[in-house]
Amino acid sequence: LARNLILLQSIQRHAKQKQRTRMHLALAASVAFVFGIAFTLWQQQTLVNLGEHALAHIYHEGDGFALKAAGEVSLGELNAKLVSLGAELTEDVGRIYFANFCNFDSIRSFHMVMQGEQGKVTVFIVPKNEAYRAVDQFSDGRMRGETIKLNNAHLILVGEEGAPLDSLRNKLQKNMRFSA
């Protein structure tokens, strides 16, 4: 009888310990799962700063190809390209040296180099995306820029530090139209 009682107690103790081990393992798995989901959501919510990305785009393009361009893009040529973004310029806004599509953080965008009041100004037209954080003004000491929030896109102007962007910004805002 004594042996049977000791055996029964051992079996019960083993069952409780096994149950406690399973509970700890389930708790550890739940915590790991929650951290994994939280990390994935946090990474997806990391917003791209449009200003920083515009500066990086300019600095890292092959040998400053767009800024060195000396071409002349007509309003008709420009609008033929802009139509795929649902945009158009209604009037001439000045000399355009370069106009073509680019990848702006994996989003098909438009890249122009125009004549500003004091030198060339780079203009990006980036379709609205919730992953972007638009800052009104940005600078890195060498170049400065502005982000204009339009209905369907962000218009980003980047020029040399100290170069006025006001008149070009006003011309573009007045003459840039987007289809619904």
C-alpha positions in Angstrom: 0.0 0.0 0.0 2.8 2.4 0.9 4.6 1.8 -2.4 1.3 2.3 -4.3 0.8 5.7 -2.5 4.4 6.8 -3.2 3.9 5.7 -6.9 0.6 7.6 -7.1 2.2 10.8 -5.6 5.1 10.6 -8.0 2.8 10.2 -11.0 0.7 13.2 -9.8 3.9 15.3 -9.2 5.2 14.4 -12.7 1.8 15.4 -14.3 1.8 18.8 -12.5 5.4 19.5 -13.5 4.6 18.5 -17.1 1.5 20.8 -17.1 3.6 23.7 -15.6 6.3 23.2 -18.3 3.7 23.3 -21.1 2.2 26.5 -19.5 5.7 28.2 -19.5 6.4 27.1 -23.1 3.0 28.4 -24.3 3.6 31.7 -22.5 7.1 32.1 -24.0 5.6 31.3 -27.5 2.9 33.9 -27.0 5.4 36.6 -26.0 7.6 35.8 -29.0 4.6 36.0 -31.3 3.5 39.4 -29.9 7.1 40.8 -30.3 7.3 39.4 -33.8 4.0 41.0 -34.8 4.9 44.3 -33.1 8.3 44.5 -34.8 6.7 43.8 -38.3 4.1 46.5 -37.8 6.7 49.0 -36.5 8.9 48.4 -39.6 5.9 48.9 -41.9 5.1 52.2 -40.1 8.5 53.7 -40.6 7.8 56.8 -42.7 10.0 58.0 -45.4 11.0 61.7 -45.0 10.4 63.2 -48.5 13.0 65.9 -48.0 15.8 63.6 -46.9 15.0 61.2 -49.7 14.9 64.0 -52.3 18.4 65.2 -51.2 19.7 61.6 -51.3 18.2 61.1 -54.7 20.0 64.2 -56.1 23.3 63.3 -54.5 23.3 59.6 -55.5 22.2 59.9 -59.1 24.9 58.9 -61.5 27.4 61.8 -61.6 24.6 64.4 -61.2 23.3 63.5 -64.7 20.0 65.4 -64.3 21.7 68.6 -62.9 24.2 68.5 -65.7 21.6 68.2 -68.5 21.5 71.1 -70.9 18.5 70.0 -73.0 15.3 71.9 -73.5 12.1 70.1 -72.9 9.0 71.7 -74.5 5.6 72.0 -72.7 4.1 69.5 -75.1 6.9 66.9 -74.4 6.5 67.5 -70.7 2.7 67.1 -70.6 3.0 63.9 -72.7 5.0 62.4 -69.9 3.0 63.9 -67.0 -0.3 62.5 -68.4 0.6 59.1 -66.9 0.7 60.7 -63.5 -2.6 62.4 -64.2 -0.9 65.8 -64.3 -0.4 68.6 -66.7 1.1 72.1 -66.8 -1.4 74.5 -68.2 1.2 77.2 -69.2 4.9 77.5 -69.8 6.8 77.8 -66.4 10.3 78.5 -67.8 13.2 76.5 -69.1 13.2 72.8 -68.4 16.6 71.1 -68.8 15.6 67.6 -67.9 12.3 65.7 -67.4 11.9 62.0 -66.9 10.5 59.4 -64.6 12.4 58.1 -61.6 12.0 55.7 -58.7 11.4 57.6 -55.6 11.6 55.0 -52.8 10.1 52.4 -55.2 7.3 54.8 -56.3 7.2 55.8 -59.9 7.6 59.6 -59.8 8.7 62.4 -62.0 12.0 64.3 -61.9 12.6 67.7 -63.6 15.4 70.1 -63.6 14.3 73.7 -64.3 15.8 77.2 -64.4 15.3 79.0 -61.1 16.0 82.6 -60.2 19.6 81.7 -59.3 20.6 78.5 -61.0 19.0 75.1 -61.6 16.2 73.8 -59.4 15.3 70.1 -59.1 11.6 69.3 -59.0 10.0 66.0 -58.0 6.4 65.1 -58.5 5.7 62.2 -56.1 2.2 60.6 -56.0 0.7 60.7 -52.5 1.6 57.7 -50.4 0.8 57.1 -46.7 4.4 55.9 -46.2 5.8 59.4 -46.8 6.2 62.1 -44.2 6.2 65.5 -45.9 8.1 68.3 -44.3 7.4 71.8 -45.5 11.1 72.9 -45.6 14.3 71.0 -45.4 18.0 71.7 -45.7 21.4 70.0 -45.3 23.6 73.1 -45.4 24.4 72.6 -49.1 21.0 72.4 -50.6 17.5 73.3 -49.4 14.1 72.5 -50.4 10.3 72.7 -50.0 7.5 70.2 -50.1 4.2 71.4 -51.4 1.2 69.1 -50.7 -1.2 69.0 -53.6 -4.4 66.9 -53.8 -2.9 63.9 -55.6 0.9 64.4 -55.2 3.7 66.1 -53.4 5.7 68.7 -55.3 9.3 68.8 -54.0 11.6 71.7 -55.0 15.3 71.5 -54.3 17.9 74.2 -55.0 21.2 75.4 -53.8 21.3 76.8 -50.2 20.2 80.4 -50.3 18.6 80.2 -53.8 15.0 81.6 -53.8 12.3 79.0 -54.7 9.3 81.2 -54.2 8.6 82.3 -57.8 9.1 78.8 -59.2 6.9 77.3 -56.5 4.2 79.9 -57.2 4.4 79.2 -61.0 4.1 75.5 -60.5 1.3 75.7 -58.0 -0.6 78.0 -60.3 -0.1 76.0 -63.5 0.0 72.3 -62.3 -3.3 70.5 -62.7 -4.2 67.0 -61.7 -7.1 65.0 -63.1 -9.5 63.5 -60.6 
